Amino acid sequence: METDLAPQQLAPHHAARCVIVYCRIYAPGDGLMAPDSADYEYGYVICPTYLELLVGRRRAGIWVWVVAGILGAIIPLVGYFRLHSQSMLGTFVLLGACIAILPLAMRGIYSIFGSWTRLLPNFLRKEGGNPSEYICWAKREFDRLNRSAIPRNFGVVYAVFALTAFWLGGAFDRLPIFTLLLCAIIALLSSFACGVGLAAVFFLGQSIWRLGREYPVRISEHGFGVLSVGRALVKAYALISIVWCCYTASGAWALRERWVPLVALAAPALLFFISSFVICQFPLHLRMVECKRLALVELDSVLEKLTPTSPEEMTQDRQHQIDFCVGQIRRISHWPEWPFSLADFSSVLGVSVGAVAPQLIEIASMILKYRHTGSA
């Protein structure tokens, strides 16, 4: 089997905008299904991330963030050995690490959904539609995200909110003025990047919502059809939860006696992860229910026509047709009605709890400590 990448699809400025890459798989015939050959062509989207476009239009943009994150982790680490401030190690080193990790996670999320777009023709069904239309729709959604100013603006607002939370939590207490300014810059940059990341994930969830609003679907029980939606979201949420766990841990390890950064950073993230996973797929759920209903109604109508009105009308051939319809009705009755499995939903619950695990542990320990103190 050979794969042929269509080079003409790669525009000269492909790093600055989203492009569609078409691949053709050539499989030699086996003499039965395809005597000569079998060609299969699919497309997928390659797109720069939002953070990459903020610092430049080249792929090197991701490494600007990585280098900034490394420096952002090294500076407070050196400061910890000089000042012996717990917040330098437990808060700002982790925030600097987040600056480096988040762009890599976002690149992974873009790659997951870019590769997932090749599965769209497997389950989208629209009268007069064709596979190229579905891939172009995905490209437009990526372009819509990268052209929007909302993630950048949300990142600024979230950075101010997070800086306030860290300030009230005591992260900047007893720091020299120059060190305080450096740590504030690290906190602002890390929170800005995390805010942009959250907004980008929200946009991708909004695209899933729009997908269900615009296109009918075909239901299949394997993981390469409509159920691939939930699986792709689980992978994306797993990546962002790793970053979020590191980010929110910065408000737990060094600020154990302050509730403000713990609750302010933990509660919104937990609600966002769980609720957005279900809500963004609700239109697809309605499409799946409609597809299932139409299939069952059609089979029920056929079965009604096949059902004899008297025993004399029953023939062996008709009995086979009735058995086939009954079997199909039973099979379709077990079709899924949500584009994710129970295992996918359980995984999202797990990664959501894992994303705020440091806060949950600290909050639980603080409650137990206060209860023990009160009972004493």
Secondary structure, DSSP 8 states (H G I E B T S, - for coil): -EEEE-GGGS-TTTTTS-EEEEEEEEEE--SSS-SSEEEEEEEEEE---HHHHHH-SSTTHHHHHHHHHHHHHHHHHHHHHHH--HHIIIIIHHHHHHHHHHHHHHHHHHHHHHHHGGGHHHHB--TT--HHHHHHHHHHHHHHHHH-SHHHHHHHHHHHHHHHHHHHTTTTTT--HHHHHHHHHHHHHHHHHHHHHHHHHHHHHHHHHHHHHH--B---SSTTTTTHHHHHHHHHHHHHHHHHHHHHHTTTSS-TT-SHHHHHHHHHHHHHHHHHHHHTTHHHHHHHHHHHHHHHHHHHHHHHHHS-SSGGG--HHHHHHHHHHHHHHHHHHTS-SSSS-HHHHHHHHHHHHHHTHHHHHHHHHHHHHHHHHHH-
